[in-house]
Amino acid sequence: MEEDWERLGRLRPEEKVRVAIDMTDGCVSVCADGIRQQFPGISEDELLKKLRERLEWAKLNR
């Protein structure tokens, strides 16, 4: 684990941003999949609305 942190620390700033974006995309994807399982047949517009609500809720309840 320490080796991973050291390797992360050696990345160039733009690589760190890419890693952060990839991690964020993964989290959003997992959340969207959970919503799809909870609401089968949900429209894309409704999915995006619920996804925004969940992300906002998580942000407010840290």
Secondary structure, DSSP 8 states (H G I E B T S, - for coil): -HHHHHHHHTS-HHHHHHHHHHHHHHHHHHHHHHHHHHSTT--HHHHHHHHHHHHHHHHHT-
